[in-house]
Structures are given as C-alpha cells and as structure tokens.
Amino acid sequence: MEKFLSFIPHYTRLENVLNDQNLACLGDAYVNFIYSIALSKKKDEATGAKVSSSILAQALRKAGLRGFLPGRLDRHSLGDAAESLIVYAWIHGAISIEESVATLLSSDNAAEAFAILLRQAKERLSFNPTAFAPTL
C-alpha cells in the first residue's frame, strides 16, 4: 500500500501524523468507510454513515493521545487528528480494513471502539521514541 500511496509522507513523530490536515481529509473518507461497513454488518444490510467529530474527539482522549496535540483545539480538530492516525496506520500496513471493522464491532460504544483502534494504530507504528512525551 505504501508504494501505491507514495505521496503520503513518512513520519517519525506521532505529532506530525496527528497534525497532517491532508491525511485528515483522506482519513475522513476512510473512517466513514470502515464505520459504515461495521454498521452494515451489525444491521445485516448495506448502510452508509458518517462518524461525528465528537465521537472521534472522545476516542482520541480515551486513547491517551490528546497530550500529543497543541492546546485549545476544538472537537473538529481532534476528530481530524484521529482520522489522520487511523488512515496513516492503514496506509503503512499497521492495521487492515478487516481488523478495523472487527475492532469497531467489538464495542457498542463507538468512542470506545475508536479509542481501541487508535491505541492499536499508535502501538503498531514505528515512531521516534522521544516523540512520546505528551505535553501536560
């Protein structure tokens, strides 16, 4: 996948991924896609859905990633950061579409399910270890 999407930068710091607005745009489509598949499987019929920024912002906080971002960000910006990390993990082979859907199906609480997905993404990607010093 990385070769196919060679225009995506390779980051060594988590903060760079979370703040990449271009990734967030692509991540928006990807996150809505995996969420729609998960809902379709739950309902046993095809459906499309959009994940709200507030769910993704909650998930980012629950995953312990809020400290890697600047202060005073709104829900939309926090949601963008979550979308960036999730799609970046998929592009770099850290998590598959199938695993993402299974993770989303693992909890009835969407924010909790996305938090699990965000933690998995962070843990599986190779970042500079010194980058993991969240601001408090």
Phi, psi and omega in degrees: 000324182301318180294320180296324181250049185295346178283351177278126180296153173260120183256148174255352181236133178303320181303323180295320178296311184297334183260005182277107183291330177293318175299321180299321179296314177292320179298326178302312179295317181295313181297317178295325178296309182292326177294318179296321177296315180300315178296322178298319178294319179297317183276347184060035174201151182295135178208157176239144181209157177245133178278130181285152177298327181293323176296315181291324177295317176300316181298318180299318178294313181299328180281354179078025185256355183301324182293349179272001182243158177297160178289170174057047174258143178277173181303321181299315180294322177293320176298319177301318180298317178298316180298320179300313182293318182296313181289325177298319179296320179293314181302321183268013173074016181281337179207139183266167175300315182299316180292322177299314179297316179299321178295317179295330178280349186284348181218145176281348179263112185299320180297319179294318180297317178292327176298318177299315180298318178295318178297318178299315181300311181299315183294328186270344180271148180267110176240160175300121183301333178288346179285347183270052176237082185298148175281144181248000000 
